[in-house]
Amino acid sequence: MPQRLELMGVPGSPYTRKMLALLRYRHIPYSVIWAGYRVPPEGYPRPKVKLLPTVFFPETDGSLTPAVDSTPIIRRLEKDYAGRAALPVDPELQFYCDLIEDYADEWLTKPMFHYRWYHAPDRANAGPMIAYWSVNTSPRQDAEAFSDQITKTQFERLYVVGSNEVTARTIEDSYIRFLRILDVLLQIRGYVLGARPSAADFAIYGQLTQLGVIEPTSAAIMARDFPRVRAWVDLVEDLSGLKSNGAEWFSPEEARAALGPLLSEIGRVYIPFLLANAAAAERSDGSLSAEIDGRTWTQPTFPYQVKCLEALRNSVASLPESPKQAVAAVLALAGCAGLSL
Ligand SMILES: N[C@@H](CCC(=O)N[C@@H](CS)C(=O)NCC(=O)O)C(=O)O
């Protein structure tokens, strides 16, 4: 029996939910360690960077190797486990999967963090949830104290994702536009890249498990105006029973037609942000200021997202000639030309 993969995470972590749904779909045996304080249990190795989820890979000598960052972990699992792949084989579709997964992980997480901590009713909801996700048996007094502390800390960290009075409208408008685009896209074949789920679907699902379920303000918008998307979140929770036989990906031609609106949305908000972030890092500026969606966007420079831009550019550059030309045309049309050097 293959040893079960062990994953440490919390229900309130969009990336934890992304990974759990992917493991279920791919029939990869796993155990989840609910660890609120991101501290591995006794006897487990600590990852270099404390991030949730942390996946513990079993080594042949019985030891465990901790890994963080869902994107490279998913690509390792594609190699380690056969069948029910979550990455398309076609190089052009694989690029769209890389781009949309990154947009969900790095931009959609801005509305997720914003809607959790910006508005008072959402803050009042999130604090206690995090307290009881961490220690569900916690005496009420302790939970309230932890809730107050984490609420204060996270509220004061809103600027890290760029959430402030000026950008609040930019963030909230981008969330609603995304839901409208996803609602239309899902009608075509049920998932973002065809009739079977991809890493991009699980990344989107991860953020929507919070935006559409936990945060009252964003969840109310999704339930009222986009019930299809709200229902989709529950379906993707567990796709272990989904029969993948014959369920096909879009052809490159179908993908170009279907993904236009989503790629334009990525070109409208995420790519301008990525380029401004990389330029600020290049200048060793501690913060970036850019125009996004007609409003000023200011936030601290984010080194990890400089790597995201590099990875996306490498993903374009490593495409075979003919898909590369097709992708370059699609990116230019969508305002994402900054990805193809
Ligand atoms: N790129 C990482 C992001 C993981 C991440 O940021 N996780 C959050 C919880 S959702 C975390 O651990 N944040 C650490 C912190 O808030 O300091 C992934 O895809 O796994």
The ligand as an SDF file (V2000), in Angstrom:
LIG
                    3D

 20 19  0  0  0  0  0  0  0  0999 V2000
    2.2980   29.9750   -2.7700 N   0  0  0  0  0  0  0  0  0  0  0  0
    1.8980   29.2410   -1.6010 C   0  0  0  0  0  0  0  0  0  0  0  0
    1.1130   30.1450   -0.6750 C   0  0  0  0  0  0  0  0  0  0  0  0
    0.8340   29.5370    0.6770 C   0  0  0  0  0  0  0  0  0  0  0  0
    0.3710   30.5780    1.6950 C   0  0  0  0  0  0  0  0  0  0  0  0
    0.5930   31.7800    1.5510 O   0  0  0  0  0  0  0  0  0  0  0  0
   -0.2800   30.1070    2.7810 N   0  0  0  0  0  0  0  0  0  0  0  0
   -0.7340   30.9850    3.8420 C   0  0  0  0  0  0  0  0  0  0  0  0
   -1.9730   30.4440    4.4860 C   0  0  0  0  0  0  0  0  0  0  0  0
   -3.2870   30.4990    3.3240 S   0  0  0  0  0  0  0  0  0  0  0  0
    0.3310   31.0820    4.8960 C   0  0  0  0  0  0  0  0  0  0  0  0
    0.8230   30.1180    5.3820 O   0  0  0  0  0  0  0  0  0  0  0  0
    0.6820   32.3440    5.1710 N   0  0  0  0  0  0  0  0  0  0  0  0
    1.7260   32.5830    6.0960 C   0  0  0  0  0  0  0  0  0  0  0  0
    1.5000   33.8870    6.7760 C   0  0  0  0  0  0  0  0  0  0  0  0
    0.3690   34.3640    6.7330 O   0  0  0  0  0  0  0  0  0  0  0  0
    2.4710   34.3560    7.3500 O   0  0  0  0  0  0  0  0  0  0  0  0
    1.0610   28.0180   -2.0400 C   0  0  0  0  0  0  0  0  0  0  0  0
    0.5530   28.0600   -3.1570 O   0  0  0  0  0  0  0  0  0  0  0  0
    1.0090   27.0450   -1.2880 O   0  0  0  0  0  0  0  0  0  0  0  0
  1  2  1  0
  2  3  1  0
  2 18  1  0
  3  4  1  0
  4  5  1  0
  5  6  2  0
  5  7  1  0
  7  8  1  0
  8  9  1  0
  8 11  1  0
  9 10  1  0
 11 12  2  0
 11 13  1  0
 13 14  1  0
 14 15  1  0
 15 16  2  0
 15 17  1  0
 18 19  2  0
 18 20  1  0
M  END
$$$$
